[in-house]
Amino acid sequence: MPTRLLLEGRDLEELLAQVRDEHGPDAKIVSAEKIRSGGIGGLFSHPKYELTVEIQDSAPSAVPGRRRCAS
């Protein structure tokens, strides 16, 4: 059964490169969302990205700092 991980970061391209480096070409991007956080009423908020990645169980276990998503 595959494992799902939630990755967060400020740059989408860096997150995608991180997924390829850490989990290889078999990792699947299940979802990607741009989220704005902080600020007051949307002003001064900072964008961040959340990627949900699905990896096979044969891959190394979750890296510290990553959260597993319920499947």
All heavy atoms as TSV, in Angstrom:
chain	resi	resn	atom	element	x	y	z
A	1	MET	N	N	0.848	-1.179	0.000
A	1	MET	CA	C	0.000	0.000	0.000
A	1	MET	C	C	0.891	1.239	0.000
A	1	MET	O	O	1.833	1.319	0.768
A	1	MET	CB	C	-0.898	-0.022	1.227
A	1	MET	CG	C	-1.753	1.202	1.356
A	1	MET	SD	S	-2.880	1.077	2.732
A	1	MET	CE	C	-4.391	1.017	1.833
A	2	PRO	N	N	0.608	2.205	-0.855
A	2	PRO	CA	C	1.433	3.414	-0.923
A	2	PRO	C	C	1.248	4.306	0.305
A	2	PRO	O	O	0.238	4.242	0.997
A	2	PRO	CB	C	0.942	4.113	-2.180
A	2	PRO	CG	C	-0.283	3.425	-2.604
A	2	PRO	CD	C	-0.398	2.151	-1.868
A	3	THR	N	N	2.240	5.128	0.541
A	3	THR	CA	C	2.233	6.088	1.641
A	3	THR	C	C	2.091	7.480	1.052
A	3	THR	O	O	2.696	7.785	0.031
A	3	THR	CB	C	3.557	5.997	2.429
A	3	THR	OG1	O	3.692	4.676	2.930
A	3	THR	CG2	C	3.578	6.975	3.578
A	4	ARG	N	N	1.312	8.323	1.720
A	4	ARG	CA	C	1.156	9.704	1.271
A	4	ARG	C	C	1.858	10.636	2.246
A	4	ARG	O	O	1.743	10.484	3.462
A	4	ARG	CB	C	-0.316	10.083	1.169
A	4	ARG	CG	C	-0.984	9.431	-0.004
A	4	ARG	CD	C	-2.354	9.980	-0.230
A	4	ARG	NE	N	-2.923	9.369	-1.425
A	4	ARG	CZ	C	-4.072	9.733	-1.940
A	4	ARG	NH1	N	-4.772	10.693	-1.385
A	4	ARG	NH2	N	-4.517	9.143	-3.028
A	5	LEU	N	N	2.583	11.597	1.691
A	5	LEU	CA	C	3.298	12.595	2.475
A	5	LEU	C	C	2.805	13.982	2.087
A	5	LEU	O	O	2.485	14.235	0.928
A	5	LEU	CB	C	4.803	12.520	2.207
A	5	LEU	CG	C	5.493	11.195	2.468
A	5	LEU	CD1	C	6.933	11.269	2.000
A	5	LEU	CD2	C	5.439	10.869	3.947
A	6	LEU	N	N	2.799	14.890	3.064
A	6	LEU	CA	C	2.436	16.276	2.811
A	6	LEU	C	C	3.701	17.106	2.929
A	6	LEU	O	O	4.341	17.133	3.981
A	6	LEU	CB	C	1.378	16.756	3.812
A	6	LEU	CG	C	0.930	18.203	3.658
A	6	LEU	CD1	C	0.243	18.405	2.310
A	6	LEU	CD2	C	0.012	18.590	4.795
A	7	LEU	N	N	4.090	17.769	1.845
A	7	LEU	CA	C	5.274	18.617	1.830
A	7	LEU	C	C	4.841	20.063	1.726
A	7	LEU	O	O	3.906	20.391	0.993
A	7	LEU	CB	C	6.164	18.267	0.631
A	7	LEU	CG	C	6.596	16.814	0.506
A	7	LEU	CD1	C	7.329	16.606	-0.810
A	7	LEU	CD2	C	7.473	16.425	1.663
A	8	GLU	N	N	5.515	20.946	2.454
A	8	GLU	CA	C	5.185	22.367	2.438
A	8	GLU	C	C	6.430	23.173	2.118
A	8	GLU	O	O	7.529	22.815	2.544
A	8	GLU	CB	C	4.647	22.805	3.802
A	8	GLU	CG	C	3.392	22.089	4.223
A	8	GLU	CD	C	2.951	22.470	5.627
A	8	GLU	OE1	O	3.784	22.962	6.415
A	8	GLU	OE2	O	1.780	22.274	5.932
A	9	GLY	N	N	6.258	24.254	1.383
A	9	GLY	CA	C	7.380	25.129	1.069
A	9	GLY	C	C	6.920	26.383	0.368
A	9	GLY	O	O	5.764	26.507	-0.023
A	10	ARG	N	N	7.853	27.310	0.181
A	10	ARG	CA	C	7.518	28.593	-0.436
A	10	ARG	C	C	7.658	28.588	-1.950
A	10	ARG	O	O	7.132	29.464	-2.616
A	10	ARG	CB	C	8.395	29.693	0.149
A	10	ARG	CG	C	8.037	29.977	1.573
A	10	ARG	CD	C	8.732	31.207	2.041
A	10	ARG	NE	N	8.197	31.556	3.347
A	10	ARG	CZ	C	8.036	32.772	3.756
A	10	ARG	NH1	N	8.397	33.771	3.008
A	10	ARG	NH2	N	7.541	33.010	4.943
A	11	ASP	N	N	8.407	27.632	-2.508
A	11	ASP	CA	C	8.645	27.614	-3.942
A	11	ASP	C	C	8.239	26.258	-4.520
A	11	ASP	O	O	8.763	25.227	-4.108
A	11	ASP	CB	C	10.130	27.894	-4.216
A	11	ASP	CG	C	10.400	28.026	-5.695
A	11	ASP	OD1	O	10.289	29.151	-6.206
A	11	ASP	OD2	O	10.722	26.996	-6.317
A	12	LEU	N	N	7.335	26.277	-5.479
A	12	LEU	CA	C	6.809	25.042	-6.052
A	12	LEU	C	C	7.893	24.258	-6.787
A	12	LEU	O	O	7.983	23.039	-6.648
A	12	LEU	CB	C	5.647	25.354	-6.998
A	12	LEU	CG	C	4.959	24.161	-7.636
A	12	LEU	CD1	C	4.384	23.226	-6.575
A	12	LEU	CD2	C	3.857	24.632	-8.578
A	13	GLU	N	N	8.746	24.936	-7.544
A	13	GLU	CA	C	9.796	24.245	-8.292
A	13	GLU	C	C	10.782	23.549	-7.347
A	13	GLU	O	O	11.233	22.442	-7.628
A	13	GLU	CB	C	10.534	25.226	-9.211
A	13	GLU	CG	C	9.669	25.771	-10.333
A	13	GLU	CD	C	9.095	24.674	-11.212
A	13	GLU	OE1	O	9.802	23.700	-11.518
A	13	GLU	OE2	O	7.923	24.802	-11.604
A	14	GLU	N	N	11.104	24.180	-6.222
A	14	GLU	CA	C	11.998	23.557	-5.247
A	14	GLU	C	C	11.355	22.314	-4.639
A	14	GLU	O	O	12.022	21.310	-4.412
A	14	GLU	CB	C	12.375	24.542	-4.147
A	14	GLU	CG	C	13.349	25.608	-4.588
A	14	GLU	CD	C	13.693	26.566	-3.473
A	14	GLU	OE1	O	13.422	26.269	-2.283
A	14	GLU	OE2	O	14.244	27.630	-3.786
A	15	LEU	N	N	10.063	22.380	-4.355
A	15	LEU	CA	C	9.359	21.217	-3.813
A	15	LEU	C	C	9.349	20.065	-4.807
A	15	LEU	O	O	9.574	18.912	-4.421
A	15	LEU	CB	C	7.919	21.582	-3.431
A	15	LEU	CG	C	7.741	22.365	-2.147
A	15	LEU	CD1	C	6.272	22.766	-1.992
A	15	LEU	CD2	C	8.185	21.556	-0.952
A	16	LEU	N	N	9.112	20.358	-6.071
A	16	LEU	CA	C	9.104	19.306	-7.085
A	16	LEU	C	C	10.491	18.672	-7.228
A	16	LEU	O	O	10.614	17.449	-7.343
A	16	LEU	CB	C	8.632	19.868	-8.429
A	16	LEU	CG	C	7.166	20.303	-8.479
A	16	LEU	CD1	C	6.860	21.013	-9.792
A	16	LEU	CD2	C	6.237	19.126	-8.269
A	17	ALA	N	N	11.530	19.491	-7.188
A	17	ALA	CA	C	12.896	18.964	-7.261
A	17	ALA	C	C	13.202	18.106	-6.034
A	17	ALA	O	O	13.839	17.049	-6.135
A	17	ALA	CB	C	13.894	20.110	-7.371
A	18	GLN	N	N	12.726	18.526	-4.880
A	18	GLN	CA	C	12.925	17.770	-3.638
A	18	GLN	C	C	12.255	16.403	-3.731
A	18	GLN	O	O	12.831	15.397	-3.318
A	18	GLN	CB	C	12.355	18.567	-2.465
A	18	GLN	CG	C	12.477	17.878	-1.138
A	18	GLN	CD	C	11.854	18.694	-0.018
A	18	GLN	OE1	O	11.571	19.871	-0.167
A	18	GLN	NE2	N	11.632	18.054	1.102
A	19	VAL	N	N	11.048	16.364	-4.272
A	19	VAL	CA	C	10.328	15.091	-4.432
A	19	VAL	C	C	11.126	14.157	-5.338
A	19	VAL	O	O	11.324	12.982	-5.015
A	19	VAL	CB	C	8.908	15.323	-5.006
A	19	VAL	CG1	C	8.278	14.023	-5.453
A	19	VAL	CG2	C	8.029	16.014	-3.980
A	20	ARG	N	N	11.621	14.663	-6.466
A	20	ARG	CA	C	12.401	13.834	-7.391
A	20	ARG	C	C	13.686	13.336	-6.728
A	20	ARG	O	O	14.057	12.168	-6.865
A	20	ARG	CB	C	12.743	14.617	-8.651
A	20	ARG	CG	C	11.591	14.755	-9.616
A	20	ARG	CD	C	12.037	15.327	-10.942
A	20	ARG	NE	N	12.626	16.655	-10.799
A	20	ARG	CZ	C	11.961	17.801	-10.913
A	20	ARG	NH1	N	10.673	17.767	-11.185
A	20	ARG	NH2	N	12.554	18.955	-10.772
A	21	ASP	N	N	14.375	14.212	-5.984
A	21	ASP	CA	C	15.642	13.838	-5.345
A	21	ASP	C	C	15.452	12.810	-4.234
A	21	ASP	O	O	16.217	11.865	-4.118
A	21	ASP	CB	C	16.346	15.069	-4.765
A	21	ASP	CG	C	16.851	16.017	-5.838
A	21	ASP	OD1	O	16.936	15.598	-7.013
A	21	ASP	OD2	O	17.146	17.179	-5.498
A	22	GLU	N	N	14.441	13.002	-3.400
A	22	GLU	CA	C	14.250	12.152	-2.228
A	22	GLU	C	C	13.494	10.862	-2.516
A	22	GLU	O	O	13.732	9.854	-1.859
A	22	GLU	CB	C	13.521	12.921	-1.124
A	22	GLU	CG	C	14.350	14.039	-0.531
A	22	GLU	CD	C	13.613	14.794	0.559
A	22	GLU	OE1	O	12.501	14.380	0.955
A	22	GLU	OE2	O	14.166	15.811	1.024
A	23	HIS	N	N	12.563	10.901	-3.479
A	23	HIS	CA	C	11.678	9.754	-3.680
A	23	HIS	C	C	11.753	9.147	-5.067
A	23	HIS	O	O	11.089	8.146	-5.344
A	23	HIS	CB	C	10.240	10.136	-3.340
A	23	HIS	CG	C	10.098	10.697	-1.959
A	23	HIS	ND1	N	10.284	9.940	-0.832
A	23	HIS	CD2	C	9.853	11.961	-1.525
A	23	HIS	CE1	C	10.124	10.716	0.232
A	23	HIS	NE2	N	9.869	11.941	-0.164
A	24	GLY	N	N	12.526	9.754	-5.967
A	24	GLY	CA	C	12.732	9.187	-7.294
A	24	GLY	C	C	11.584	9.438	-8.253
A	24	GLY	O	O	10.599	10.098	-7.925
A	25	PRO	N	N	11.712	8.873	-9.445
A	25	PRO	CA	C	10.721	9.124	-10.496
A	25	PRO	C	C	9.379	8.406	-10.281
A	25	PRO	O	O	8.399	8.722	-10.942
A	25	PRO	CB	C	11.411	8.603	-11.765
A	25	PRO	CG	C	12.361	7.571	-11.253
A	25	PRO	CD	C	12.823	8.058	-9.908
A	26	ASP	N	N	9.328	7.445	-9.342
A	26	ASP	CA	C	8.081	6.713	-9.105
A	26	ASP	C	C	7.121	7.451	-8.181
A	26	ASP	O	O	5.972	7.032	-8.028
A	26	ASP	CB	C	8.376	5.335	-8.520
A	26	ASP	CG	C	9.098	4.444	-9.520
A	26	ASP	OD1	O	8.934	4.679	-10.737
A	26	ASP	OD2	O	9.819	3.538	-9.094
A	27	ALA	N	N	7.568	8.544	-7.567
A	27	ALA	CA	C	6.687	9.316	-6.687
A	27	ALA	C	C	5.623	10.012	-7.529
A	27	ALA	O	O	5.896	10.509	-8.618
A	27	ALA	CB	C	7.494	10.346	-5.904
A	28	LYS	N	N	4.398	10.017	-7.015
A	28	LYS	CA	C	3.284	10.635	-7.740
A	28	LYS	C	C	2.779	11.836	-6.953
A	28	LYS	O	O	2.545	11.746	-5.743
A	28	LYS	CB	C	2.136	9.641	-7.907
A	28	LYS	CG	C	2.481	8.462	-8.764
A	28	LYS	CD	C	1.309	7.510	-8.855
A	28	LYS	CE	C	1.703	6.268	-9.639
A	28	LYS	NZ	N	0.630	5.291	-9.639
A	29	ILE	N	N	2.593	12.947	-7.646
A	29	ILE	CA	C	1.998	14.136	-7.042
A	29	ILE	C	C	0.487	13.931	-7.087
A	29	ILE	O	O	-0.114	13.854	-8.154
A	29	ILE	CB	C	2.376	15.425	-7.803
A	29	ILE	CG1	C	3.883	15.554	-7.964
A	29	ILE	CG2	C	1.761	16.642	-7.124
A	29	ILE	CD1	C	4.649	15.712	-6.696
A	30	VAL	N	N	-0.129	13.826	-5.915
A	30	VAL	CA	C	-1.570	13.595	-5.834
A	30	VAL	C	C	-2.328	14.916	-5.883
A	30	VAL	O	O	-3.355	15.034	-6.540
A	30	VAL	CB	C	-1.923	12.809	-4.546
A	30	VAL	CG1	C	-3.413	12.623	-4.418
A	30	VAL	CG2	C	-1.206	11.476	-4.535
A	31	SER	N	N	-1.791	15.936	-5.190
A	31	SER	CA	C	-2.417	17.254	-5.241
A	31	SER	C	C	-1.379	18.322	-4.944
A	31	SER	O	O	-0.360	18.054	-4.307
A	31	SER	CB	C	-3.582	17.359	-4.248
A	31	SER	OG	O	-3.105	17.363	-2.925
A	32	ALA	N	N	-1.648	19.526	-5.425
A	32	ALA	CA	C	-0.793	20.680	-5.170
A	32	ALA	C	C	-1.706	21.881	-4.951
A	32	ALA	O	O	-2.635	22.107	-5.726
A	32	ALA	CB	C	0.140	20.931	-6.341
A	33	GLU	N	N	-1.445	22.616	-3.874
A	33	GLU	CA	C	-2.278	23.773	-3.564
A	33	GLU	C	C	-1.413	24.965	-3.211
A	33	GLU	O	O	-0.404	24.831	-2.530
A	33	GLU	CB	C	-3.195	23.473	-2.389
A	33	GLU	CG	C	-4.215	22.404	-2.661
A	33	GLU	CD	C	-5.158	22.217	-1.491
A	33	GLU	OE1	O	-5.636	23.232	-0.950
A	33	GLU	OE2	O	-5.400	21.073	-1.122
A	34	LYS	N	N	-1.834	26.151	-3.666
A	34	LYS	CA	C	-1.184	27.393	-3.273
A	34	LYS	C	C	-2.034	27.993	-2.161
A	34	LYS	O	O	-3.244	28.197	-2.330
A	34	LYS	CB	C	-1.104	28.347	-4.454
A	34	LYS	CG	C	-0.399	29.636	-4.119
A	34	LYS	CD	C	-0.288	30.516	-5.359
A	34	LYS	CE	C	0.442	31.792	-5.051
A	34	LYS	NZ	N	0.546	32.651	-6.245
A	35	ILE	N	N	-1.396	28.264	-1.033
A	35	ILE	CA	C	-2.102	28.746	0.144
A	35	ILE	C	C	-1.469	30.052	0.596
A	35	ILE	O	O	-0.251	30.198	0.589
A	35	ILE	CB	C	-2.033	27.706	1.283
A	35	ILE	CG1	C	-2.694	26.416	0.813
A	35	ILE	CG2	C	-2.662	28.233	2.555
A	35	ILE	CD1	C	-2.507	25.274	1.762
A	36	ARG	N	N	-2.281	31.001	0.991
A	36	ARG	CA	C	-1.765	32.245	1.548
A	36	ARG	C	C	-1.934	32.189	3.055
A	36	ARG	O	O	-2.990	31.847	3.552
A	36	ARG	CB	C	-2.508	33.440	0.970
A	36	ARG	CG	C	-2.230	33.610	-0.532
A	36	ARG	CD	C	-2.831	34.847	-1.072
A	36	ARG	NE	N	-2.111	35.902	-1.716
A	36	ARG	CZ	C	-0.819	36.136	-1.831
A	36	ARG	NH1	N	0.022	35.352	-1.269
A	36	ARG	NH2	N	-0.334	37.156	-2.491
A	37	SER	N	N	-0.851	32.525	3.762
A	37	SER	CA	C	-0.923	32.470	5.226
A	37	SER	C	C	-0.413	33.774	5.819
A	37	SER	O	O	0.402	34.477	5.216
A	37	SER	CB	C	-0.095	31.290	5.748
A	37	SER	OG	O	1.265	31.455	5.398
A	38	GLY	N	N	-0.904	34.064	7.009
A	38	GLY	CA	C	-0.498	35.278	7.701
A	38	GLY	C	C	-1.216	36.500	7.172
A	38	GLY	O	O	-2.125	36.413	6.357
A	39	GLY	N	N	-0.790	37.639	7.638
A	39	GLY	CA	C	-1.369	38.892	7.179
A	39	GLY	C	C	-2.687	39.212	7.852
A	39	GLY	O	O	-3.210	38.457	8.658
A	40	ILE	N	N	-3.196	40.358	7.489
A	40	ILE	CA	C	-4.468	40.825	8.041
A	40	ILE	C	C	-5.424	41.012	6.876
A	40	ILE	O	O	-5.192	41.846	6.007
A	40	ILE	CB	C	-4.282	42.165	8.793
A	40	ILE	CG1	C	-3.279	41.975	9.915
A	40	ILE	CG2	C	-5.607	42.689	9.307
A	40	ILE	CD1	C	-2.851	43.263	10.570
A	41	GLY	N	N	-6.466	40.214	6.832
A	41	GLY	CA	C	-7.448	40.304	5.760
A	41	GLY	C	C	-6.835	40.087	4.381
A	41	GLY	O	O	-7.280	40.671	3.409
A	42	GLY	N	N	-5.776	39.274	4.322
A	42	GLY	CA	C	-5.128	39.000	3.047
A	42	GLY	C	C	-3.968	39.926	2.732
A	42	GLY	O	O	-3.154	39.649	1.869
A	43	LEU	N	N	-3.883	41.050	3.435
A	43	LEU	CA	C	-2.766	41.962	3.234
A	43	LEU	C	C	-1.526	41.428	3.945
A	43	LEU	O	O	-1.611	40.897	5.045
A	43	LEU	CB	C	-3.102	43.355	3.769
A	43	LEU	CG	C	-4.252	44.079	3.067
A	43	LEU	CD1	C	-4.585	45.367	3.790
A	43	LEU	CD2	C	-3.892	44.360	1.627
A	44	PHE	N	N	-0.392	41.593	3.335
A	44	PHE	CA	C	0.897	41.164	3.890
A	44	PHE	C	C	0.990	39.650	4.070
A	44	PHE	O	O	1.830	39.170	4.815
A	44	PHE	CB	C	1.203	41.862	5.218
A	44	PHE	CG	C	1.071	43.347	5.160
A	44	PHE	CD1	C	0.046	43.992	5.822
A	44	PHE	CD2	C	1.965	44.090	4.417
A	44	PHE	CE1	C	-0.076	45.371	5.771
A	44	PHE	CE2	C	1.842	45.465	4.357
A	44	PHE	CZ	C	0.820	46.123	5.040
A	45	SER	N	N	0.138	38.900	3.413
A	45	SER	CA	C	0.184	37.445	3.532
A	45	SER	C	C	1.290	36.886	2.640
A	45	SER	O	O	1.731	37.537	1.688
A	45	SER	CB	C	-1.156	36.817	3.168
A	45	SER	OG	O	-1.465	37.089	1.828
A	46	HIS	N	N	1.747	35.691	2.950
A	46	HIS	CA	C	2.813	35.042	2.210
A	46	HIS	C	C	2.277	33.781	1.551
A	46	HIS	O	O	1.610	32.978	2.207
A	46	HIS	CB	C	3.964	34.663	3.149
A	46	HIS	CG	C	4.570	35.831	3.844
A	46	HIS	ND1	N	5.434	36.688	3.221
A	46	HIS	CD2	C	4.420	36.302	5.107
A	46	HIS	CE1	C	5.809	37.625	4.059
A	46	HIS	NE2	N	5.201	37.419	5.210
A	47	PRO	N	N	2.568	33.592	0.268
A	47	PRO	CA	C	2.123	32.359	-0.385
A	47	PRO	C	C	3.014	31.184	0.006
A	47	PRO	O	O	4.209	31.348	0.252
A	47	PRO	CB	C	2.268	32.668	-1.871
A	47	PRO	CG	C	3.343	33.693	-1.941
A	47	PRO	CD	C	3.228	34.487	-0.670
A	48	LYS	N	N	2.419	30.018	0.117
A	48	LYS	CA	C	3.180	28.787	0.301
A	48	LYS	C	C	2.449	27.695	-0.464
A	48	LYS	O	O	1.301	27.861	-0.863
A	48	LYS	CB	C	3.350	28.420	1.772
A	48	LYS	CG	C	2.110	27.918	2.460
A	48	LYS	CD	C	2.418	27.480	3.874
A	48	LYS	CE	C	1.197	26.833	4.498
A	48	LYS	NZ	N	1.474	26.297	5.816
A	49	TYR	N	N	3.148	26.604	-0.698
A	49	TYR	CA	C	2.582	25.497	-1.460
A	49	TYR	C	C	2.543	24.250	-0.599
A	49	TYR	O	O	3.415	24.038	0.242
A	49	TYR	CB	C	3.422	25.225	-2.710
A	49	TYR	CG	C	3.402	26.372	-3.680
A	49	TYR	CD1	C	4.341	27.383	-3.609
A	49	TYR	CD2	C	2.418	26.448	-4.658
A	49	TYR	CE1	C	4.312	28.448	-4.497
A	49	TYR	CE2	C	2.378	27.509	-5.544
A	49	TYR	CZ	C	3.329	28.504	-5.456
A	49	TYR	OH	O	3.290	29.554	-6.332
A	50	GLU	N	N	1.513	23.458	-0.807
A	50	GLU	CA	C	1.395	22.151	-0.159
A	50	GLU	C	C	1.254	21.098	-1.255
A	50	GLU	O	O	0.376	21.202	-2.108
A	50	GLU	CB	C	0.187	22.089	0.770
A	50	GLU	CG	C	0.332	22.910	2.018
A	50	GLU	CD	C	-0.826	22.734	2.976
A	50	GLU	OE1	O	-1.857	22.141	2.589
A	50	GLU	OE2	O	-0.708	23.201	4.114
A	51	LEU	N	N	2.144	20.119	-1.231
A	51	LEU	CA	C	2.082	19.006	-2.170
A	51	LEU	C	C	1.760	17.737	-1.413
A	51	LEU	O	O	2.362	17.470	-0.375
A	51	LEU	CB	C	3.432	18.789	-2.863
A	51	LEU	CG	C	3.930	19.810	-3.852
A	51	LEU	CD1	C	5.277	19.364	-4.407
A	51	LEU	CD2	C	2.951	20.004	-4.972
A	52	THR	N	N	0.831	16.964	-1.910
A	52	THR	CA	C	0.586	15.634	-1.381
A	52	THR	C	C	1.225	14.668	-2.366
A	52	THR	O	O	0.916	14.684	-3.556
A	52	THR	CB	C	-0.922	15.344	-1.250
A	52	THR	OG1	O	-1.501	16.344	-0.411
A	52	THR	CG2	C	-1.162	13.973	-0.651
A	53	VAL	N	N	2.167	13.880	-1.844
A	53	VAL	CA	C	2.964	12.975	-2.666
A	53	VAL	C	C	2.678	11.546	-2.242
A	53	VAL	O	O	2.627	11.247	-1.042
A	53	VAL	CB	C	4.466	13.275	-2.493
A	53	VAL	CG1	C	5.303	12.350	-3.336
A	53	VAL	CG2	C	4.761	14.720	-2.817
A	54	GLU	N	N	2.500	10.665	-3.210
A	54	GLU	CA	C	2.266	9.251	-2.934
A	54	GLU	C	C	3.516	8.470	-3.338
A	54	GLU	O	O	3.988	8.594	-4.468
A	54	GLU	CB	C	1.063	8.767	-3.727
A	54	GLU	CG	C	0.626	7.377	-3.390
A	54	GLU	CD	C	-0.661	7.028	-4.094
A	54	GLU	OE1	O	-1.737	7.302	-3.521
A	54	GLU	OE2	O	-0.589	6.507	-5.213
A	55	ILE	N	N	4.063	7.698	-2.383
A	55	ILE	CA	C	5.242	6.892	-2.660
A	55	ILE	C	C	4.944	5.441	-2.313
A	55	ILE	O	O	4.074	5.150	-1.495
A	55	ILE	CB	C	6.478	7.385	-1.868
A	55	ILE	CG1	C	6.207	7.376	-0.370
A	55	ILE	CG2	C	6.909	8.754	-2.326
A	55	ILE	CD1	C	7.398	7.682	0.486
A	56	GLN	N	N	5.673	4.539	-2.938
A	56	GLN	CA	C	5.506	3.116	-2.659
A	56	GLN	C	C	6.155	2.780	-1.324
A	56	GLN	O	O	7.120	3.415	-0.917
A	56	GLN	CB	C	6.126	2.279	-3.774
A	56	GLN	CG	C	5.454	2.468	-5.118
A	56	GLN	CD	C	3.977	2.118	-5.075
A	56	GLN	OE1	O	3.590	1.114	-4.487
A	56	GLN	NE2	N	3.151	2.950	-5.682
A	57	ASP	N	N	5.639	1.750	-0.635
A	57	ASP	CA	C	6.163	1.363	0.667
A	57	ASP	C	C	7.606	0.884	0.615
A	57	ASP	O	O	8.303	0.925	1.601
A	57	ASP	CB	C	5.293	0.278	1.304
A	57	ASP	CG	C	4.007	0.868	1.852
A	57	ASP	OD1	O	3.982	2.078	2.143
A	57	ASP	OD2	O	3.041	0.115	1.995
A	58	SER	N	N	8.078	0.448	-0.528
A	58	SER	CA	C	9.460	-0.002	-0.643
A	58	SER	C	C	10.437	1.161	-0.554
A	58	SER	O	O	11.611	0.966	-0.327
A	58	SER	CB	C	9.666	-0.751	-1.958
A	58	SER	OG	O	9.397	0.105	-3.041
A	59	ALA	N	N	9.938	2.392	-0.721
A	59	ALA	CA	C	10.781	3.579	-0.601
A	59	ALA	C	C	11.118	3.815	0.872
A	59	ALA	O	O	10.442	3.311	1.761
A	59	ALA	CB	C	10.047	4.784	-1.174
A	60	PRO	N	N	12.162	4.595	1.175
A	60	PRO	CA	C	12.513	4.883	2.571
A	60	PRO	C	C	11.340	5.510	3.311
A	60	PRO	O	O	10.497	6.166	2.706
A	60	PRO	CB	C	13.668	5.879	2.457
A	60	PRO	CG	C	14.171	5.741	1.076
A	60	PRO	CD	C	13.037	5.236	0.239
A	61	SER	N	N	11.305	5.320	4.620
A	61	SER	CA	C	10.209	5.857	5.420
A	61	SER	C	C	10.242	7.377	5.405
A	61	SER	O	O	11.180	7.979	4.927
A	61	SER	CB	C	10.305	5.337	6.855
A	61	SER	OG	O	11.514	5.766	7.427
A	62	ALA	N	N	9.221	7.962	5.958
A	62	ALA	CA	C	9.058	9.409	5.929
A	62	ALA	C	C	10.279	10.122	6.510
A	62	ALA	O	O	10.867	9.692	7.485
A	62	ALA	CB	C	7.808	9.797	6.712
A	63	VAL	N	N	10.623	11.214	5.884
A	63	VAL	CA	C	11.744	12.032	6.320
A	63	VAL	C	C	11.266	12.896	7.479
A	63	VAL	O	O	10.149	13.409	7.449
A	63	VAL	CB	C	12.216	12.910	5.140
A	63	VAL	CG1	C	13.333	13.833	5.563
A	63	VAL	CG2	C	12.629	12.043	3.977
A	64	PRO	N	N	12.102	13.089	8.535
A	64	PRO	CA	C	11.682	13.939	9.644
A	64	PRO	C	C	11.251	15.308	9.145
A	64	PRO	O	O	11.845	15.863	8.220
A	64	PRO	CB	C	12.945	14.038	10.500
A	64	PRO	CG	C	13.742	12.831	10.162
A	64	PRO	CD	C	13.420	12.531	8.716
A	65	GLY	N	N	10.204	15.852	9.728
A	65	GLY	CA	C	9.686	17.145	9.298
A	65	GLY	C	C	8.565	17.032	8.285
A	65	GLY	O	O	7.977	18.012	7.908
A	66	ARG	N	N	8.253	15.832	7.843
A	66	ARG	CA	C	7.166	15.612	6.894
A	66	ARG	C	C	6.011	14.966	7.647
A	66	ARG	O	O	6.191	14.208	8.564
A	66	ARG	CB	C	7.586	14.657	5.769
A	66	ARG	CG	C	8.814	15.054	5.022
A	66	ARG	CD	C	8.577	16.349	4.244
A	66	ARG	NE	N	9.631	16.640	3.309
A	66	ARG	CZ	C	10.818	17.097	3.627
A	66	ARG	NH1	N	11.159	17.285	4.860
A	66	ARG	NH2	N	11.698	17.352	2.678
A	67	ARG	N	N	4.803	15.284	7.212
A	67	ARG	CA	C	3.632	14.681	7.837
A	67	ARG	C	C	3.045	13.653	6.896
A	67	ARG	O	O	3.022	13.834	5.699
A	67	ARG	CB	C	2.579	15.754	8.103
A	67	ARG	CG	C	3.050	16.800	9.081
A	67	ARG	CD	C	1.958	17.762	9.394
A	67	ARG	NE	N	1.607	18.497	8.177
A	67	ARG	CZ	C	0.726	19.472	8.147
A	67	ARG	NH1	N	0.096	19.831	9.209
A	67	ARG	NH2	N	0.467	20.095	7.015
A	68	ARG	N	N	2.560	12.569	7.446
A	68	ARG	CA	C	1.849	11.568	6.656
A	68	ARG	C	C	0.394	11.969	6.567
A	68	ARG	O	O	-0.193	12.443	7.519
A	68	ARG	CB	C	1.939	10.197	7.300
A	68	ARG	CG	C	3.288	9.587	7.153
A	68	ARG	CD	C	3.270	8.183	7.679
A	68	ARG	NE	N	4.580	7.619	7.476
A	68	ARG	CZ	C	4.799	6.387	7.107
A	68	ARG	NH1	N	3.799	5.571	6.930
A	68	ARG	NH2	N	6.016	5.949	6.931
A	69	CYS	N	N	-0.191	11.767	5.414
A	69	CYS	CA	C	-1.610	12.060	5.218
A	69	CYS	C	C	-2.393	10.765	5.395
A	69	CYS	O	O	-1.937	9.701	5.007
A	69	CYS	CB	C	-1.866	12.589	3.808
A	69	CYS	SG	S	-1.060	14.147	3.492
A	70	ALA	N	N	-3.578	10.887	5.942
A	70	ALA	CA	C	-4.447	9.707	6.054
A	70	ALA	C	C	-4.937	9.348	4.657
A	70	ALA	O	O	-5.326	10.197	3.885
A	70	ALA	CB	C	-5.625	10.022	6.971
A	71	SER	N	N	-4.861	8.063	4.326
A	71	SER	CA	C	-5.325	7.666	2.993
A	71	SER	C	C	-6.711	7.090	3.031
A	71	SER	O	O	-7.235	6.703	3.975
A	71	SER	CB	C	-4.431	6.631	2.354
A	71	SER	OG	O	-3.315	6.290	3.038
